[in-house]
């Protein structure tokens, strides 16, 4: 049982982040772990975070969705969690995967506002409508996790078909355009890398400027939300492009390309940070697609795709699926990716900007809870 729970926590760890480019929703971790009616279990359980992440994946019809979690400091020592769970949450805090705060509710709404993301919470936040009008006026922006027959479901607090945000707010874009530094030594969110907590020597996160969370604003001044220190402006943030892998019409994974860090996509690339597709490919696709197939990089602000494969690739200009319009990309050839362009490694195996696809196309995303003990998945009969 302990081994199975540890495997689930490891899987969940891959789905929490403070990188604005990757996250798909914001939540209060302490609130989620106490949603006892999701499984009828003990008062607090980190397994419920995995259940809510699965619900978000089903809502977005997308695999491998990532959430931005803020957490009250008290959860790090909460006796309702097991010692292993407390250790894991502290490690997430020390690695900068979650934000640790004294007032996570306000920060959760601020992050959602700045990044243009939905909030996963059962709170209604009517008292915050003056500062964040969307909590009571924008359909689908506030989603409440509730128990359902096939696992948790997300219910919109505000009904309707209004448009969702397509990206950060104007204030968010200004903050994300700059690199920020905290005066506190070892700040994992706005420093140069690994934090200063008990697990600092184990930290795998090297906090790059492109992955910094948005600062919090106090009287219009950017502040570190964790240390409540005024941040200094260290210059422009590196340009980034967020890409998605779509296989068989289903979005499987998002990844970020920066000027400093090109990304190789293939069956099983050896390059650090490479995107592995092997687990989602059929036998024919595995034989065609090379271990390292296409390299994506930023050159002077342009997103460039370079074929590094044996069998070649193709580009679908503007997403056009007409075979006559497909542009072959032979080994070592490069092409600047214009708006809507899609790189096709093999029929049905595509990479494009995440904004290219409006929906993930997946009716049954891979569950982060696949290794969970049966007892953690029990659904309460509320009749």
GUNU-697058 format. One line per 3 residues: number of its first residue (from 1); their letters; for each residue x, y, z of C-alpha. Coordinates in Angstrom, 1 decimal, m for minus. Layout:
BEGIN
NUM	a	X/Y/Z | ...
end
This chain:
BEGIN
1	xxx	0.0/0.0/0.0 | 2.7/2.5/0.9 | 4.6/1.7/m2.3
4	xxx	1.5/2.3/m4.4 | 0.8/5.6/m2.7 | 4.4/6.7/m3.2
7	xxx	4.1/5.9/m6.9 | 0.9/8.1/m7.1 | 2.6/11.0/m5.3
10	xxx	5.5/10.7/m7.8 | 3.1/10.9/m10.7 | 1.2/13.8/m9.1
13	xxx	4.5/15.7/m8.6 | 4.9/15.8/m12.4 | 1.6/17.6/m12.6
16	xxx	2.2/20.5/m10.2 | 4.2/23.6/m11.3 | 4.5/27.3/m11.0
19	xxx	5.5/27.8/m14.6 | 3.0/30.1/m16.2 | 3.6/28.6/m19.6
22	xxx	2.4/25.1/m18.7 | m0.3/25.4/m15.9 | m3.9/25.0/m16.9
25	xxx	m5.7/25.9/m13.6 | m5.1/27.3/m10.1 | m6.1/25.6/m6.8
28	xxx	m5.6/25.8/m3.1 | m3.8/22.6/m2.1 | m5.0/22.6/1.5
31	xxx	m8.6/23.0/0.4 | m8.3/20.1/m2.1 | m6.7/17.6/0.3
34	xxx	m9.7/18.1/2.6 | m12.4/17.4/0.1 | m13.3/14.3/2.1
37	xxx	m16.5/13.5/0.2 | m14.4/12.8/m3.0 | m13.4/9.4/m1.6
40	xxx	m14.9/9.0/1.9 | m11.5/8.6/3.4 | m9.5/10.3/6.1
43	xxx	m9.8/14.0/6.9 | m6.8/15.0/4.7 | m5.2/13.2/1.8
46	xxx	m2.9/14.3/m1.0 | m4.5/11.6/m3.2 | m7.4/14.0/m3.7
49	xxx	m5.1/16.3/m5.6 | m4.6/13.6/m8.2 | m8.3/13.0/m8.4
52	xxx	m9.0/16.7/m9.1 | m6.2/16.8/m11.7 | m7.8/13.8/m13.4
55	xxx	m11.1/15.8/m13.4 | m9.4/18.7/m15.0 | m7.9/16.5/m17.7
58	xxx	m11.4/15.1/m18.5 | m12.8/18.7/m18.5 | m10.1/19.9/m21.0
61	xxx	m10.0/16.6/m22.9 | m6.2/16.7/m22.6 | m3.5/14.5/m21.3
64	xxx	m0.8/15.5/m18.7 | m2.5/18.7/m17.5 | m0.6/20.7/m14.9
67	xxx	m2.0/22.8/m12.1 | m0.6/25.8/m10.2 | m1.0/25.0/m6.5
70	xxx	m0.8/27.5/m3.6 | m0.8/26.1/m0.1 | m1.1/27.4/3.5
73	xxx	2.1/27.0/5.5 | 0.2/25.0/8.1 | m0.3/22.1/5.7
76	xxx	3.5/21.4/5.8 | 3.1/20.2/9.4 | m0.6/19.1/9.3
79	xxx	m1.0/16.0/11.5 | m3.9/14.8/9.4 | m1.5/14.0/6.6
82	xxx	0.9/11.0/6.9 | 4.6/11.7/7.6 | 5.3/10.7/4.0
85	xxx	2.7/13.1/2.6 | 4.1/16.0/4.7 | 7.6/15.2/3.5
88	xxx	6.4/15.3/m0.1 | 4.6/18.6/0.3 | 7.6/20.1/1.9
91	xxx	9.8/18.9/m1.0 | 7.3/20.4/m3.5 | 7.7/23.7/m1.6
94	xxx	11.5/23.6/m1.5 | 11.6/22.7/m5.2 | 9.4/25.7/m6.1
97	xxx	6.6/23.4/m7.5 | 4.0/25.0/m5.2 | 3.7/28.4/m3.5
100	xxx	3.7/28.4/0.3 | 1.7/31.3/1.8 | m0.1/32.6/4.8
103	xxx	m3.2/33.6/2.8 | m3.5/31.2/m0.2 | m7.1/32.3/m1.1
106	xxx	m6.2/35.8/m2.2 | m3.1/34.6/m4.1 | m5.0/31.9/m5.9
109	xxx	m7.4/34.4/m7.3 | m4.6/36.8/m8.1 | m2.7/34.2/m10.1
112	xxx	m5.8/33.1/m11.9 | m6.5/36.7/m12.8 | m3.0/37.5/m14.0
115	xxx	m2.6/34.3/m16.0 | m6.2/34.0/m17.3 | m6.8/30.6/m15.8
118	xxx	m9.8/28.9/m14.1 | m9.9/28.3/m10.4 | m10.7/24.8/m8.9
121	xxx	m12.4/25.6/m5.7 | m15.7/25.1/m3.8 | m15.6/28.7/m2.6
124	xxx	m17.9/31.2/m4.2 | m15.8/34.3/m3.4 | m18.6/36.8/m3.8
127	xxx	m16.8/39.1/m1.5 | m13.9/39.3/m4.0 | m16.1/40.2/m7.0
130	xxx	m15.1/43.9/m6.7 | m11.4/43.1/m7.3 | m12.1/40.0/m9.5
133	xxx	m15.4/40.5/m11.3 | m15.1/37.2/m13.2 | m15.7/35.1/m10.0
136	xxx	m19.4/35.9/m10.3 | m19.7/37.0/m13.9 | m17.6/34.8/m16.2
139	xxx	m19.0/31.3/m17.0 | m16.6/28.4/m16.4 | m14.0/30.5/m14.7
142	xxx	m14.8/29.1/m11.2 | m15.0/25.3/m11.1 | m16.1/23.3/m8.1
145	xxx	m14.8/19.7/m7.7 | m17.6/17.4/m6.8 | m18.0/13.6/m6.4
148	xxx	m19.3/11.9/m9.5 | m20.1/8.3/m10.7 | m16.8/7.9/m12.6
151	xxx	m14.7/10.1/m10.3 | m14.8/13.8/m9.4 | m16.4/16.2/m11.8
154	xxx	m15.9/20.0/m12.2 | m19.1/22.1/m11.9 | m19.1/25.7/m13.1
157	xxx	m20.3/28.1/m10.5 | m21.5/30.6/m13.2 | m23.5/29.0/m16.0
160	xxx	m23.4/30.1/m19.6 | m21.3/29.9/m22.7 | m19.3/33.1/m22.3
163	xxx	m15.7/33.2/m23.8 | m12.8/32.0/m21.6 | m9.6/34.0/m21.4
166	xxx	m7.1/33.3/m24.1 | m4.1/34.2/m22.1 | m2.7/36.5/m19.4
169	xxx	m4.4/39.7/m18.5 | m2.7/43.0/m19.5 | m1.2/43.3/m16.0
172	xxx	m0.1/39.7/m16.3 | 1.6/40.2/m19.6 | 3.6/43.2/m18.2
175	xxx	4.7/41.1/m15.2 | 5.6/38.1/m17.3 | 7.6/40.2/m19.7
178	xxx	10.3/40.9/m17.1 | 12.7/38.8/m15.0 | 12.3/39.4/m11.3
181	xxx	14.7/38.8/m8.4 | 14.0/38.4/m4.7 | 16.4/39.8/m2.1
184	xxx	15.9/36.7/0.1 | 18.9/34.4/m0.3 | 17.9/31.1/m1.9
187	xxx	14.4/32.2/m3.0 | 13.3/29.2/m5.2 | 10.6/31.2/m7.0
190	xxx	12.6/34.4/m7.9 | 16.2/33.3/m7.4 | 18.7/31.5/m9.5
193	xxx	17.9/28.0/m8.5 | 17.4/25.4/m5.7 | 15.8/26.8/m2.6
196	xxx	17.0/26.9/1.0 | 14.7/24.4/2.6 | 15.3/21.1/4.3
199	xxx	15.3/19.4/0.9 | 17.5/22.0/m0.9 | 20.2/19.4/m1.6
202	xxx	17.7/17.2/m3.4 | 16.0/19.9/m5.5 | 15.9/19.1/m9.2
205	xxx	14.4/22.5/m10.2 | 16.8/25.1/m11.6 | 14.4/28.1/m11.7
208	xxx	14.9/29.8/m15.0 | 13.5/33.3/m15.7 | 11.2/31.9/m18.4
211	xxx	9.5/29.7/m15.8 | 9.1/32.2/m13.0 | 5.6/32.6/m11.5
214	xxx	3.9/36.0/m11.7 | 4.8/38.4/m8.8 | 2.2/39.4/m6.4
217	xxx	1.2/43.1/m6.4 | 1.1/45.3/m3.3 | 0.0/48.9/m4.0
220	xxx	1.1/48.3/m7.6 | 4.6/47.1/m6.7 | 5.8/43.6/m7.6
223	xxx	6.5/41.5/m4.5 | 7.7/38.0/m3.7 | 4.5/36.2/m2.5
226	xxx	6.5/33.8/m0.3 | 8.9/36.2/1.4 | 6.9/39.5/1.1
229	xxx	10.0/41.2/m0.2 | 9.9/43.8/m3.0 | 11.3/42.3/m6.2
232	xxx	14.0/43.9/m8.4 | 13.6/44.1/m12.2 | 16.5/42.1/m13.7
235	xxx	15.6/42.8/m17.3 | 13.4/41.3/m20.1 | 12.3/37.7/m19.7
238	xxx	13.5/35.3/m22.4 | 11.1/34.7/m25.3 | 9.2/31.5/m25.1
241	xxx	6.9/29.4/m27.3 | 4.5/26.8/m25.8 | 4.0/23.8/m28.1
244	xxx	1.7/20.8/m27.9 | 2.1/17.2/m29.1 | m1.0/15.9/m30.7
247	xxx	m1.3/12.2/m31.6 | m4.3/10.7/m33.3 | m6.2/14.0/m32.8
250	xxx	m5.5/14.1/m29.0 | m3.2/16.5/m27.2 | m0.8/14.4/m25.2
253	xxx	1.7/16.9/m23.8 | 2.7/20.6/m23.7 | 6.3/21.8/m23.6
256	xxx	8.2/25.1/m23.7 | 10.9/26.2/m26.1 | 13.2/29.1/m25.1
259	xxx	16.1/30.7/m26.8 | 18.4/29.1/m24.2 | 16.8/25.7/m24.3
262	xxx	15.8/24.1/m27.7 | 13.7/21.0/m27.4 | 14.1/17.7/m29.4
265	xxx	11.0/15.6/m30.0 | 11.2/12.0/m31.0 | 10.5/8.4/m30.1
268	xxx	13.0/8.5/m27.3 | 15.5/11.4/m27.5 | 18.7/11.2/m25.5
271	xxx	18.9/15.0/m25.3 | 18.2/16.6/m21.9 | 14.6/17.9/m21.8
274	xxx	13.6/16.0/m24.9 | 10.0/15.0/m25.5 | 9.5/11.2/m25.7
277	xxx	6.6/10.0/m27.8 | 7.2/6.3/m27.7 | 4.5/5.5/m25.2
280	xxx	1.8/6.9/m27.4 | 2.9/5.4/m30.8 | 1.7/2.4/m32.7
283	xxx	4.2/m0.1/m34.1 | 4.3/1.6/m37.6 | 4.9/5.0/m36.1
286	xxx	7.6/3.7/m33.8 | 9.5/2.2/m36.8 | 9.2/5.5/m38.8
289	xxx	9.9/8.1/m36.1 | 13.6/8.4/m35.1 | 14.7/8.5/m31.5
292	xxx	15.5/12.2/m32.1 | 13.2/13.4/m34.9 | 12.6/17.2/m34.9
295	xxx	14.5/19.9/m33.1 | 12.6/23.1/m32.1 | 14.4/26.3/m31.3
298	xxx	14.0/30.0/m31.2 | 16.2/32.1/m33.5 | 15.9/35.8/m33.2
301	xxx	12.3/35.5/m32.1 | 11.4/33.0/m34.8 | 10.3/29.4/m34.0
304	xxx	12.3/27.1/m36.2 | 11.8/23.4/m36.8 | 14.8/21.4/m37.9
307	xxx	14.4/17.8/m39.0 | 17.1/15.5/m37.4 | 15.5/12.2/m38.4
310	xxx	16.3/9.4/m40.7 | 13.0/9.3/m42.6 | 12.1/13.0/m42.7
313	xxx	9.1/15.1/m41.6 | 6.6/17.4/m43.1 | 5.0/20.8/m42.4
316	xxx	1.3/21.6/m42.7 | 1.2/25.3/m43.5 | m1.5/27.0/m41.5
319	xxx	m2.7/23.6/m40.4 | m3.8/22.7/m43.9 | m4.4/18.9/m44.1
322	xxx	m4.5/18.8/m47.9 | m1.6/16.5/m49.1 | m0.9/18.8/m52.0
325	xxx	0.0/21.6/m49.6 | 2.2/19.5/m47.3 | 5.8/20.7/m47.4
328	xxx	8.4/17.9/m47.0 | 11.2/18.5/m44.5 | 14.2/16.3/m45.2
331	xxx	17.1/15.6/m42.8 | 18.8/18.7/m41.5 | 16.4/21.0/m43.3
334	xxx	14.9/23.8/m41.2 | 11.8/25.9/m41.6 | 10.4/28.9/m39.7
337	xxx	7.0/28.0/m38.2 | 4.4/30.6/m39.1 | 1.1/31.1/m37.3
340	xxx	m0.9/27.8/m37.4 | 1.9/25.7/m38.9 | 2.0/22.1/m37.8
343	xxx	5.0/19.8/m38.0 | 4.0/16.2/m38.8 | 6.5/13.5/m37.8
346	xxx	4.3/10.7/m39.1 | 0.6/10.8/m40.2 | m1.4/11.8/m37.1
349	xxx	1.7/12.6/m35.0 | 1.9/16.4/m34.9 | 3.5/19.3/m33.1
352	xxx	2.3/22.8/m33.2 | 1.8/25.9/m31.0 | m0.6/25.1/m28.2
355	xxx	m2.9/27.9/m29.4 | m3.4/26.0/m32.7 | m5.9/23.6/m31.1
358	xxx	m8.9/24.8/m29.2 | m9.7/21.4/m27.6 | m7.6/18.5/m26.5
361	xxx	m9.7/15.9/m28.3 | m9.3/13.2/m25.6 | m12.3/11.6/m24.0
364	xxx	m10.4/9.5/m21.5 | m7.1/11.1/m20.6 | m4.4/9.1/m18.8
367	xxx	m5.2/9.0/m15.1 | m2.6/10.3/m12.6 | m4.3/7.9/m10.2
370	xxx	m3.6/4.8/m12.2 | m1.4/3.3/m9.4 | m3.7/4.4/m6.6
373	xxx	m4.9/1.8/m4.1 | m8.6/0.9/m4.6 | m9.6/2.4/m1.3
376	xxx	m8.4/5.8/m2.4 | m10.8/5.8/m5.3 | m14.0/5.0/m3.3
379	xxx	m16.9/7.2/m4.2 | m19.4/8.2/m1.5 | m23.1/7.3/m2.0
382	xx	m24.8/10.6/m1.1 | m28.4/9.3/m1.5
end
